[in-house]
Amino acid sequence: MRLWHERIIHDLPRQQLLGQHRECCALRGLSWNKKHKTVNYVFEHSPYKLFLYHQKVMEEMKKRGYRADPLWEDPAYRGKNCPPYENIPSGETDSSNDHYIYPEHDNAYLSECLENLRDKGIDIQPTR
């Protein structure tokens, strides 16, 4: 489980991008608050931040011609097996590093993600 640094969403290969969508769906649904060391920081924030991150992933999917179920565009939606949020707290939307949803997505995390991808044989040079 991992949420890739927001800066590289646009550069992810197909497999990682579609995997990220599945990961977001799982985290928004039954996996919400199920601890895993690489995504624990997500649970320290409003679920609305995960929705915003997921929106970025789905926007990139659309640009590439992939379709996500439009139900995921509702911030309260949590999948077919989870009741929707009744009042999803929007929480803070500005992070300390200006334009990233999660403040944990800093330069050190970017380096960690790039190294993880290199270990998989994927060399990304962030374009944004």
Secondary structure, DSSP 8 states (H G I E B T S, - for coil): -----GGGGGG--HHHHHHHHHHHHHHHTTTTT---TTTGGGGGS-HHHHHHHHHHHHHHHHHTT----GGGGSTT---TTS---SS-------BTTBS-SSTT-SHHHHHHHHHHHHHTT-------
